[in-house]
Amino acid sequence: MHSTTKYVGGHSDVLGGFVATNDDELAGTLRFHQFAIGAVPGPLDCYLLVRGLKTLGVRMDRHCSNARAVAAFLEGHPAVGRVYYPGLASHPGHEIAAAQMSDFGGMVSFTLASGTDVAKKVCESTTVFTLAESLGGVESLIELPSVMTHLSVAGSTLAPPDNLIRLSVGIEDIEDLIEDLAAALAL
């Protein structure tokens, strides 16, 4: 299963997904359900997904190169505690990721050396990064998972650290992205 809502669509304007299999029996069952209940995207959704596929390669190149630069910037910043990005040699999963992936994606997470209040201020202070819950679009997004996407697990062992910030690094100019983060981290 794969979500086409994120990087495949790429423009935050379509919802979709697909299931692929090499099992003929399962494929037959899926085809039956698709025909019987109409689990198919509409024409506009298909158009938007085909549009996204046409630029997926060049967008992913830019997402990845921007994320590498953002991760390197964050790793050297004194306000940052730890950076989670498999493209960094310091990441514990770097060797496995390098063996399995042709590049490392556009998602970067990091903790701050200080706590939740500062993390909230950082997320609210960016101007290029938009405060939002999503990923994989051309625009850069910033979020605080503990009070946004993962609020339902607050207080449990599944809860992310309160000072963890997640970035979906878009395709904007890298200097603009780094300047935006530098200004927010300087608060």
JOPE-V557835 format. One record per backbone hydrogen bond with DSSP energy under -0.5 kcal/mol. NH is the residue of the N-H (numbers start at 1). CO is the residue of the C=O. E is the energy in kcal/mol with one decimal. If there is no record, write none. Layout:
nh co e
NH CO E
NH CO E
This chain:
nh co e
2 18 -2.3
4 2 -0.5
4 16 -1.5
5 16 -1.2
9 4 -1.6
10 6 -3.4
18 2 -2.5
24 22 -0.7
27 23 -2.7
28 24 -2.1
29 25 -2.1
30 26 -2.8
31 27 -2.6
32 28 -2.3
33 29 -2.4
34 30 -2.6
35 31 -2.5
36 32 -3.2
37 33 -2.7
38 34 -1.2
40 38 -2.6
46 42 -2.3
47 43 -2.4
48 44 -2.7
49 45 -2.3
50 46 -2.5
51 47 -2.6
52 48 -2.1
53 49 -2.5
54 50 -1.7
55 51 -0.7
55 52 -0.9
56 52 -0.6
56 53 -0.7
59 55 -2.5
60 56 -2.9
61 57 -2.0
62 58 -1.7
63 59 -3.2
64 60 -2.7
65 61 -2.3
66 62 -2.7
67 63 -2.6
68 64 -2.4
69 65 -1.9
70 66 -2.7
71 67 -2.9
72 68 -2.3
73 69 -2.3
74 70 -2.8
75 71 -2.6
76 72 -1.2
76 73 -0.5
77 74 -1.6
80 77 -1.4
81 111 -2.7
82 111 -0.8
84 109 -3.9
85 83 -0.7
88 85 -2.3
91 88 -1.8
94 91 -2.0
97 93 -2.8
98 94 -2.9
99 95 -1.6
100 96 -1.6
101 97 -2.5
108 106 -0.5
108 167 -2.1
109 84 -2.0
110 165 -2.5
111 82 -2.5
112 163 -1.2
113 79 -2.9
114 79 -0.5
119 115 -1.9
120 116 -2.7
121 117 -1.9
122 118 -2.7
123 119 -2.3
124 120 -2.0
125 121 -0.9
125 122 -0.9
126 122 -0.7
130 140 -2.5
132 130 -0.8
132 142 -1.7
134 132 -0.8
138 10 -1.4
141 168 -2.2
142 130 -2.5
143 166 -2.0
145 143 -0.6
147 144 -1.7
148 144 -0.8
148 145 -0.6
150 145 -2.6
151 148 -1.2
153 150 -1.6
154 151 -1.8
156 153 -2.1
159 156 -1.3
164 161 -1.7
165 110 -3.3
166 143 -2.5
167 108 -3.3
168 141 -2.3
169 106 -3.1
169 167 -0.7
171 138 -2.6
177 173 -1.8
178 174 -2.5
179 175 -2.4
180 176 -2.1
181 177 -2.2
182 178 -2.9
183 179 -2.3
184 180 -2.0
185 181 -2.6
186 182 -1.1
187 184 -0.9
